[in-house]
Amino acid sequence: MYFKRTDIYLTNMKPALRQIALERMQILIKNAISNARTNPKLAQRQASLAKKLSTKYRIRMPYDIRINFCKKCKKFIAPGVNARIRIGRSSVKSIRITCGFCNHTYRKIIQKSITKGQ
């Protein structure tokens, strides 16, 4: 009989182990951003280790970490180092991020904040 491994991992995952993995991913990405200008090879390695942690422990990367990876080539991009960031000028306010490796451009829409009472 064949058992799915997903059931085992999802039910037996300890919250402490999940928290440690999340903290380690954040430390690795923070170090990768600081090393991106001086040692880009080390920065790529640190970012790939963070990605491997998320796949090994089946943890979804937080948004602030996920935004540092290109959606096309999946490489680590540091803002201002190997990625261009521009603010859109159309009626829809957006941020355009261009990858320095594959020149893929993608947009992040900036939501309008609605004040209470209007």
Secondary structure as GFF3:
##gff-version 3
##sequence-region A 1 118
A	DSSP	alpha_helix	5	11	.	.	.	ID=ss1
A	DSSP	alpha_helix	15	35	.	.	.	ID=ss2
A	DSSP	alpha_helix	40	56	.	.	.	ID=ss3
A	DSSP	alpha_helix	63	66	.	.	.	ID=ss4
A	DSSP	beta_strand	83	87	.	.	.	ID=ss5
A	DSSP	beta_strand	94	99	.	.	.	ID=ss6
A	DSSP	beta_strand	105	109	.	.	.	ID=ss7
###
